[in-house]
Amino acid sequence: MEKNKDEAKKKANYERGLNPFCLLVFLLFGWWNKVDAQFTGSTRVDYLLSASAYDAGQAELILIKDNKVVYKRVFSDVQSASEKKVRVAGSSKWLVAATLLTLVDEKRIALDEPIGKYLPQFKSVKATITLRQLLSHTSGLPANVPYLKNKELSLAQSVDSIARKTMLVSDPGTQFLYGNTSYQVAARLAEVVSGKDWESLFKEKIAQPCKMYKTDFGNQKGKNIGEGAYSTATDFSNFLVMLLNKGSYNETEVLSQKSVQEMFRDQTADLPEEFTPYKQTSTMKSQFYGLGVSIDRMIPLDNTATEVSSQGDKGFTPWINVCKNLAGVYSFYVDLSDVAATIDETKLVIDDAFKDYCKDVSTKSKNDGTNVNPAAKQTNIFFRLERESKVILNLFDPLGNEVMQLKNGMLKAGDYSVPVDIARLNQGVYFYRLEIDGVLETKRITIKK
C-alpha cells in the first residue's frame, strides 16, 4: 500500500513539475556533466531529462550528428555523477546481430543456410531454421524458455536443451514472435562457426574495432545472450556511428555496407505477429523488424529503414535516423514505463531540431534538397562509380509501381547524370531506386507543376 502511495506521489510530482529548488539542483548536476548542446531545443531536453532523473535516479542522453557529439548529459541526484554501465536488455540483440553479420561477411555462414548444418542436435523441421530467421524472430522457436535463466548452464548446454526439449510454436518463417530463444541459438551458432567463445568473438568483431571498452556480456557462466549485454551510452553510440558510416569506424571496416543494409531491411514482410513488445511497451512504435533492430520508419518501395532502434525494457534506447545522419542513446535503468513519457517528448524535440534529408531529393541541381522546377521538362539524377559496376536505376510512384526504367547494365567508373523526362509525369511524389552492385539507395523526388 505504501509503495502505491509513493508511486502516486512521484507521478504527481512529474505531472505538476519539480519543485524549483530541486529542478535547479538537477539542472546544475546535468550541466556539470555536459559536453556541448548545439541544437535548438536542447534546453527543453535538459528540463525533461532532469525531471526524469528526479524519479529514475539518473538519466543520460548522448546525440551524435554528422559524426560529432552535439549533446551529452548525465542528470543525477549525485553531484559527482558519471555515466553508468548498465544492462542494456533488449538492445543486446543489435550487438548480437552485428556479430553474426561479421561472419556472414567473411563467408563462414550465409543468412539463409539451415542451422542443422552446424548444429546437428537440431533435428527435423528445427534443422531447417536459418540464421536470417533467428535474427528476425521468425524461427518458430518460443519466445523464452527456462534454459535461458539457468545460471548453471553454459551457452552450449542451454542451446542443446533448446534443440532437444523445446517444441516449435510455428513453422519457421511463418510468424513473428519476439523473444530471446532465437538469439541464444544464434550466439551458439557463432561459437561453432568461428571456433571461439561468444565473449571473445564479440570483443574481436565489434567491441574492439568500435572502441566499446566498457561493453560485454558479463562474466557469469549462464548467459541470456538476447538481453545480457552491459554497456554505456558512449560505448553504444560508437556502435551506432559505425552503422551510420555504412559499417566503418575510424576508417576500419567492421561490417560491409551490404550487411548494414540487410540489417536495416524489413525481414518480416506481412507475417502475422504472435507477440511484439514494440506496440505494447516500446516508445518507438515500431511496425517492422530487420536483423536485431526494430524499424520505426521505412521507405515502402524496397523495405529499407530510415529510422531504427533497439529498445530495452529498462529504458536503454539506442536509435539511428538515417535521414538526419543522427544517432542517439538514452540510458536509464528503471522500468521502461517510468521513462516512456520522457523519451517520447524529448524525441519529438530532437526530431524537430534536425533537418530530414530524405524529405526531398534535389532534381533542380545536384541533390540539394529542392523540388523540381515547375517549368522544367527534364531533371537529372547524379551518382558516382568508383569502379565498373552493375547499375539498375528505376523510378517508382508512391504505391511502388515502376514508372520508368532509367538504367540497367554495366557502367564504367566515373560520374553520371541520368536524365528524367518529368514532362511525362503527373505532379506528386516519386521515388528513385539506385542499385549499384547489389547495394540499394532509395530517395524521394517531389514534382510540382
Buried (B, 14 or more C-beta within 10 A) or exposed (E): EEEEEEEEEBEEBBEEEBEEEBBEBBBEBBEBBEEEBEBEBBEBBBBBBBBBBBBBBBBBBBBBBEEEBBBBBBBBBEEEBEBBBBBBBBBBBBBBBBBBBBBBBEEBBEBEBBBBEBBEBBEEEBBBBBBBBBBBBBBBBBBBBEBBEBEEBBBBBBBBBBBEEBEBBBEBBBBBBBBBBBBBBBBBBBBBBBEBBBBEBBBBBBBEBBBBEBBBBBEEEBBBBBBBBBBBBBBBBBBBBBBBBBBBBEEEBBBBBBBBBBBBBBBBEEBEBBEBBBEEBBBBEBBBBBBBBBBBBBBEBBBBBBBBBBBBBBBBBBBBBBBBBBBBBBBBBBEBEBBBBBBEBBBEBBBEBBEBBBEBBBBBEEBEBEBBBEEBEEBBBEBEBEEEBEBBBBBBBEEEEEBBEBBEEEBEEEEBEBEBEBEEBEEEEBBBBBBBEEBBBBBBBBBEE
